[in-house]
Amino acid sequence: MSVATENPGSETRSILAPTGNRVRVVEEQRMKREILSKSVEKPKRVISQTPPKPGGGGGASVAVVRNNVSADSSSDSSSCNGSTVKTVKSMGSKRRIVKNSNGVVKPAKIVPDGAEALALSPMVPVPVKRCDWITPNSEPLYTSFHDEEWAVPVHDDMKLFELLVLSQALAELTWLAILSKRETFRKLFDDFDPSSVAKFDEKKLMSMKMNGNTLLSEPKLRAIVENAKQLLKIQQEFGSFSNYCWRFVNHKPLKNGFRYSRQVPARTPKSELISKDLMRRGFCCVGPTIVYSFMQVAGIVNDHLTTCFRYNECSMNVKTNSTPQLEKTEALREAMETTCTPNESQLREP
């Protein structure tokens, strides 16, 4: 058996591995390179939230990086092209990083899933609570009448006369029908000027009936003309029709404070008292029910339900509307007293 001999000047041969097919040093170096390359080149999926700009322009861009790491690990770091990207563990949230034009990667705020949709969702308006007889299916004209006019204190004589006529029309029409024909009512009755309506003669009434423009029956029309004449007498006696109406409630609206619509009455002892006094003075078609409807719409009584947003608003209007009228009433009363005093003294002289 021959044994190979080594020349003294030749290079020393490396010792073979036990398998005899690979050198140990080369194998260890190759394994180290593979481990290093795997740790450096971990697969990443980058989902860009903004569309790429043509030409690869600079500027900050936001991306979501999802690494193939275990959720149990707290953090790991990897190096790629001299830059370090740090991933943080999050529970069901999106990992966000911001990369600027210089290639520097900075951690951004972590936003939980669904937070963006919640922030962008528009605010839902809260429906306004009104009286029970106003529903979502009510006509806008009727709703506006409830929100703007009904139970608002009125002190103007022409406006009060208009509301009295409209309340009398409730015996034949509904509020919605009356409001839809309100301009027609105003044309027929000369904008509800009592001095003008009081001059309506038989010819005028017949012309209204023949033209077919009338919305009310003939007895109602004659009652309105007669009431206009009696209203002028009240103005002479009390200074204004407003003073006459509001004196029944001491110039302050009544507040019932009902919670449910079934509690609102159709007539009250106060409306019966006013009705009797009006009929005693020659008014027609002014029963207790019609008078109470007139009191409600004229704001003499606040029958908005306590759950309605207009209940407190109409109560607040009382302070601003009633005080000037009370001062005007006192001034008229003093003027009447001063004018009557000399006449009485003259009558006593022999």
Secondary structure, DSSP 8 states (H G I E B T S, - for coil): -------TTS-------TTSSS-HHHHHHHHHHHHHHHHHS--EEEEESS---TT---S-EEEEEEES--TT--EEEEEETTEEEEEE--SSB--EEEE-TT--EEE----BTTHHHHHHS----------TT--TTS-HHHHHHHHHTTT-----HHHHHHHHHHHHHTTTS-HHHHHHTHHHHHHHTGGG-HHHHTT--HHHHHHHHHTT---S-HHHHHHHHHHHHHHHHHHHHHSSHHHHHHGGGTTS-EE---SSGGGS-S--HHHHHHHHHHHHTT--S--HHHHHHHHHHTTSEE---TTSHHHHHHHHHHHHHHHHHHHHHHHHHHHHHHHHHHHHHHHH--
